[in-house]
Amino acid sequence: MEVIKSVNLLKERTEQIRQSGRQIGFVPTMGYLHEGHQALMENARKANDVLVVSIFVNPLQFGQGEDFDTYPRDEQRDKQLAEDHKVDILFLPDVEEMYPNKPVIEMKVACRVDVLCGRSRNGHFDGVVTVLTKLFHLVQPHRVYFGLKDAQQAAVVDALVKDLNFPLEVVPVSTVREEDGLAKSSRNVYLSKEERLEAKEIYQALQLGRQLVIDGEKNPDTVVKEVEDFINKHTHGKIDYVEMLTFPELTTFDLVTGQVILAVAVQFEKARLIDNVIFDQNGHISERL
Ligand code: PAF
């Protein structure tokens, strides 16, 4: 595995790879790699000749009072995990290297952001698309991999790539779950024993919502209400949102007629958990961008 810290060197390498006709798979991350990232690397490894992973904690996507300085970092462990997953190039730039000057161009995401987690994270996705635009230019990937646990981010990246005609494919990767259905997340360690037992009910609530659609319920308000009631009944967590939207457009609708996302965020004492299911009008899991 080659560890590259310089933008120019990365560009040189990826140009060489492209010219040799090899296909590049890219997994952008902010490090502190977990099972979700590992699934992305495994998918990318299988479908491409060359696997590039970036680790860069992007200051532009952290708002005031958010945890940029305390964001968990463990470079040694990440390097080992990347080696284990047969990464060819690990791109590890520092902030100076990525943003040598205050950016002159500001990017603004116009849609898909005033819902779900984006509602309370003003400007977050502007920072995400800025760094991804830079990374896509540098890495020149054929395919990029995004986990559907953060389905809103995947939907925004889908729009970035389509709107700005990036010549690459966005590959959505299913959420990795514990045996009882809880979506894997580095935040799960902050759950108390009792909360951990309750947390599995979030996935059960999502399945209940999907089952209602399978049984013929097409009104999103009814589904949302049932899911909320279930979470309130089975957990002590505080619901931040339960929303049902079209996917990947993330707009509201009156009746389920196409692909939709049913998404929740629940605040426990020290951990805020998010999860979702994406399915079609018949309730069949379908995770298309
Ligand atoms: O999902 C993340 O870790 C980040 O938002 C990403 C895509 C690496 C951009 O900084």
Boltz pocket constraint, residues with backbone or C-beta under 6 A from the ligand:
constraints:
  - pocket:
      binder: B
      contacts: [[A, 28], [A, 29], [A, 30], [A, 31], [A, 56], [A, 58], [A, 61], [A, 127], [A, 128], [A, 131], [A, 132], [A, 150], [A, 153]]
      max_distance: 6.0
